[in-house]
């Protein structure tokens, strides 16, 4: 009979093991800050509207790298998506390598008429500007919770395991660590968030992934957990071919973790490969991430 190593599956009060990290200030506290940050871009966007003969021309002006640097272009593209066409993805439109004609030819029929835009932005009242800046700043703090979680985990780990293990990786925004840079024999794409080594020998004992989810479920959860399982299988294949063994740690936290589908998939992942794989929240770290587990 197979042994079930999943510790997560034994937890009954799921919310009690989650770390609460607020994502941003609440309403109305964030309103003034977002207005101060984006009001100048609303004014610039308004002037571009008045000087354009079509919404397509407006987009062309915004995306011209000779006119605007990236730090100006991005807020303007956010405004274009909110005010002109919600189908224009800002992550794609910010990449200048994609020609403006691609967006105009394929999505131009969704663009709001420039004359309507001119009427709407002509003498726009402050209350509307406050509302608009609040909207375009909605995702300013996206990813911040993950950075905070990683920093908290690094601080805990370095305190608990000082002189025994080291942990490497970006505490905040930064480049992922590729396993290719650690193991010469690893020949495929495998980015991870942190690497744990023995303090003296520098031998890699574990690779880790950190994720904070404020909310998650359905297809998003399927994508996340499916991707995690792929990471486990790829690492296991490498171990079988190279005889290089290391643990795999998923630091998963946030209220989104306790969604039924996400939690169940995490329970399946936890303890996999005869306990080489563990899933832990920050609150569970002292139980799940131990010297004995890392070394044996």
N, C-alpha and C positions, 0 to 999 in steps of 0.2 A: 504493500500500500504506500502510495506516494506521500511524503511529508509536506504539509502545508506550512511554508515559512512566512506567510503573510501576516504581519503584525497589524496592519491597517484593518484587516477584516475582523479583528477582535474588538475594535473600538465601537462603542454604542453611542456616545454623545459626540457626534462629529464636529459640531460647532466649537466644542471646548478645546480642540487641538489646533484651531485656526488662529493665525496672527492677524489682528486688525490693523491695517495700514490705510488711513484715509487717502483717497486719490487726489483731492483738491479741496480748496475752500468751498463752502456751501453757498447757495444763494441766500441773500443778496450780497454776501461779503465779496464774491469774486467780480462783481459788476464793474466797480470803479477801476480795479486793476486791469481788467481786460480793455476797458475803454481807453485808459492811459497808454496801453501798449499798442492798440490797433487803430485809434482814431485818425492818426496821420495817414495810414494806408487807405482808410475809407475816403479821406479827402482826395488822395492821389487817384484812387479808383474812380471817383466821381469826375475828376477833371479829364481822365482818359475817356470816359464815356462821352463827355461833352465834345471831345475832339475827334470822335470816331464816327464814321458814316455807317458802320454795320457792327454787329456783335462779333463777326469773324475778324474784322479789323482790330477790334478791341483786344481779342485774344492774341492776335499777332503782335500788337504793341507790347502786351504784358510779357510775352515769351521771348522778346528780342534781347539777347544777352548783351548787346552793345548799349542797350538803354538802361537795363536794370540788373543789378547783381542778385545773386541767389537769395540773399536775406531780405530783399525787397520783393522779388518776384514771387516767393512762396506765399506771403500774405495776400498778394493780389490774385493769385490763382485760387486761394481759398475763397476769396470774395466772388470770383467768377463762378465757382461751383455753387455757392450759396445763392447768388443773385441772377445768374444767367442760364446755367445748365447744370443740373445735379448729376448728370451722367458723365461729366468730365472729371475723371479721377485725378486728384492732385499729385499723387505719387507718380503717375505716368506723365502727366503734363509738365511736371517740373524738370523732367529729363529732356534737355534741349536737343538731344540726338533724335528724338521723335519729332518729325516735322509738323508744324501747325496745320498744314493741309490735311494730314491724317485725321485730325480731330474735326476739322471743318467739313470735309467730304463725307465723313461717316456719321457725325453727330450734329452737324450744323442745323438740321431740321428741328433740333430740340432747343436751340438758342432763343432766348427771349429777344423780341424785336428791340433794336437800339433806340427807337423813338419812345417806346414805353419805358425803357431804362432811363432815358433822359428826363422824362416827366417824374419818375420816381425819385431820382437823385437830385433833382433841382430843388434847392431850398429844403433838403431833408431835415425834419425836426430832430433835436438832440435825443429825444426819447427813442426814435427809430435807430439812431446811430448807436445808442447804448445797447439796444437789442441786438443789432447786427454784430457789434464787436463781441458781445457775449457769445453769440453763435459761433463765430469763427475761431474763438479761443477755447472751444469746447474740449478739444483733444490735446491741449498744450501739455498736460501732465501725463499723457499716455506713456506708459513704460516706467514712470517714476517709481511706482510701488515696487516693481521688480528690482530696480537699482537699490532702493532702500532695504529690501529683503536681503539682497546679496551682501550689502555692506554690513548689516546686522549679523548675518551668518558668518562672514569672514571674521568679524570682531569676536564673536563667541568662539569660533574654532581656534583662533590664534591664542585666546586666553586659556582655553581648556587644554590644548595640546602643545603649548609652548615647549620647545626643546625636543619634541617627539615627531611632529609632522609639520610640513609647510603647506600652505595653500596658495595657488597662483591663479591669476585671472583678473579681469577688470571688475572693480567694485561698482562702477556705474556704467555709463555708456562707454563702449570700447570694443575693440576687435576680438572676436571669438578666438579660442585656441584650437588650432587644427591638430588632430591626432598625428597627421603626417609630420608635424614639426617636433613631435615627441618620440614617435616610433618610426624609424626609417623604413621598416617593412610594410607599414600601413600605406596603401596606395590609392585610397579613395577619399571622397569628401566626408569629413566627420568633425563638424565644429562643436565644441563644448564650452561651457561657461567657466569652469574651473578645474584644476588638476591638484590632487593631493599627493605629496611625496613624503617618503621617509626623511627625517631631518638630517641624518648622518649620511646615509648611502645615496640619497637623492633618487632612489627607485620610485617609479610611479606606482602608487597603491590604488588610486581611484580617479575616475574622471566624473565630472558632475554637470548637471543641468539645473538651472534655477528658473522658476516661473511663478509669478504671482497673478492669480486670476480673481478679479473683483466679481465677475459674473461669467458663467460659461455653461454651455449645455448644447444638446442637439448635435448638429453637424460639426460645429466648432470643436466640441469635445471629442468627437470621433476623429477629427483631423489631428488633434493634439496627442491623444493617447495612441493612435495608430502610428504616428511619427515616433513616439517614444519606444514603442515595441520594435520598430525598425532599427532604432539605435542599439537596442539590446541584442538583436539578432546579428547585426553587423559586427558588433564587438565580440560576440561569441564565435563567429566564424573566424575572425582574426586570431583569437586565442587558440582555436583548434589548429590553425595552420602554422602559427609561430611559437606556440607554447609560452606566450607572454600573457600572464594573468593579471587582471586588475578588476577592482570593484566598480560598479556603476551606481551612482547616487543621483536620484531625482529630488531636489529640494522643491517641493510643490506646496503652495500655500494660498490663502485667500478664500473668501466665501464661495467662489466659483468651484473650488475643489470639492465641496460637499454636495454639488448637484449629483443626483442619483447615478446618472450614467458615467460621469467623470470619476466619482468615488469608486464605483464598481470596477472600472477599468484600472484605476490606480491600485486597488486591492489585488487584482490579477497580476499586475506588474511587480508589486512589492513581494520580495522573497523569491523571485524567479531565478533560474539557473542555480538552484541549490543555495539560495540566499546570497548570491553574488550581487544581486540587484536589490536596492532598497529605495523606498519612497518615504520621505520624511517631511513634516512641517518643521518650522523653526522650534515650536514648542516641544516637539518630540525628539529633537536632535540629541539631547542628552541620553535618551534611551536607545536610539537607533544608530547613532554614529559614534561608535566606541573604538577604542584602541584594539580590542580583541577582534572586532569585525574587520577592521582595516588590515590587520596583519595576518589573519588566518584565512 
